[in-house]
Amino acid sequence: MIRHLNPASMPAPVAPVYAQISVAPAGALAFIAGQVAIDAEGQLIGKDDHRLQAEQCFRNLKAALDALGVGTEHVVRMGLHVVRHRDELVGPIFEAGHSVFGQGWPVCASLFLGVQALGHSDWLVEVDAVVSLPAGSAALRVPE
């Protein structure tokens, strides 16, 4: 079971969408590559729209979790990278995540980072994650 800690000796999280520390039991980890706003057909979703791109990134992250056979409670770290970040983007980006995950938002150790650019000039948001796989996970038995 993953434990999320917010020690009294550290600042309280500024929002209930992350924990200061995530502790995963010893075992296998899965590293989900940075997900951008490309759908399953290879099309960019939400050109010039941070919220729409974030929603597609979270859909792709959810698809990766589904492929691993785990839920958001197994995410131990998530990184959000946002091009031309500004304060007014925080709300729409988290709204996009909640539209995909609902009450199952992956509360974990996280990073929300403003960046100058991503790998392609049309990409505005990228989301990556580290997942703790439970013992006996089907993902550990799936051939490449």
N, C-alpha and C positions, 0 to 999 in steps of 0.2 A: 504494500500500500504506500502510495506517495504521500509524504507529509509536507505540508506547507507551513512555514514558520515566519512569524513576524515578531522577533524578540523585542522585549521592552527597551533594550539598549540601542535599538535602531529606530529611525523614524517610521511612523506608521505609513503604510501605502497611501498615496494621494487619492487613489480610487480603488474600489474592490475588484479590479480586474487583474491584479497580480499579487504575488507574495514576495517578500524580501529574499526568502530562501526556499528552495524545493529540494527535498531529500528523497531520492529513489532507492529502493532496495537494490542490493547487488544483483546484477543480471544483465541481460542484453539491452542495449540501447539502439534505437533507430534514429537516424539523422535525416530529417526531411529537408530536401534541397529548397532553396528559395523559390517560392511560388509567385508568379506574376500573373497578370490579368489575361492570360491566354486560355481559351476554353478548350474542351476536348477535340474540337474540330480545327484547332490551330488559329482561331480568330482572336484578335485583340478586342477585349470588352472595355468600353468606357474611355475611348481616346479623350484625353484632356480632362478627365473626371476622376478625381482621387477616390471619391466614395464608391463609384461603380467599379473601379479597378480593385479597390480593397475588397469589395464583396466577392469578386471573382477569385482573388487570392485566397480568401477564406474558404470558398467552395472547393478550390483545389486542395487546400490543406485538409479539409474534411474528407475529400476523396482519398487522400493518402492515408488518413487515419482509418477509414473504412477498409482500404486495401490491407492494412496491417491487422484488422480485426480488433481495434481498440477504440475507446472513446476519448473525449477530451480530458478526462480525469487522469490519463496516462501521459499527458504532455508535461514535461518537467521544465522546459525552457522554450520561449517563443521570441523571435526577433521580428520587429516591424521596421521597415526602412522606407522612408517617405521623402520623395523628391520635392524640393522647395517647401519644406515643412513650415507651417505657421500655426499659431494657436487655434485658429478657427477650423483646422482640419481634424483636430483630435476627436471632437464629437461625431462628425460624419464617419470617420474611420471605425470608431468603436460601434456606432450604430450598424454599420455594414457587417461587422463581426457578429453582433447580436442577431441580425436578421438571418444569418446562416446557422449559428450555434444555439440561438435561443437562450434558455437558462443554463445551457451546458457550456458557457464560455470557458475556455481553458485557463483557469486561474493557475498561474505558475510563475517562476522567475521569468522576467521578461525585459525586453529592451525596445524602446520606441525611439528611433534615431532619425533625425533629419539628415538627408544626404544631398550632395550636389547632383548626382546622376546615378542611374543603374546601368545595367548591361546594354540597354537599347534606349534610344532617345524618347520613344513613346511610352516607356514603362514609368509609372509614377509611384507604385507601391510594390514592395516585395516582402513576403512573410516566410520565415523558415522556422523549424521547430526541432526539438529533441524529445523523443518519446521513450519512456521506460516500458519495455515489453514484459508482460507477466510470464512467469514460468509456464512452460507448456504452450505458449502462444503459437497459433497456427502460422504466424509470419516466420517463425524460426524453422518451420518445416517446409516452406514453399520453395521449390527450386527456382533458380533465376529465370 
